[in-house]
């Protein structure tokens, strides 16, 4: 039982595969949203990941503002964030990344 609890804490299922139609739909839903989390002075830390995870759990579709030195660094950071949170990277616009992670309740129908 203890091993199962540890496995649930460590295991991150891979993000679901999204079709182009689903991605377009999610982009449309994300358009009016404001960034929920911003990468601050503390940088890419466990606290930052925890806040992103909480945002994904509460909303399923969120925007995250990431500050990076250049475009390549931003793309790498956004991709790493999606991997670490087991979410789909839907889009990047400027310094904002749009992430989607389907919750247990499935609040967003795509």
Secondary structure, DSSP 8 states (H G I E B T S, - for coil): -HHHHHHHHH---------HHHHHHHHHHHTT--EEEE--TT-S-HHHHHHHHHHHHHHSEEEEE---SSHHHHHHHHHHHHHHHT-EEEEEETTEEEEE---SS--S--
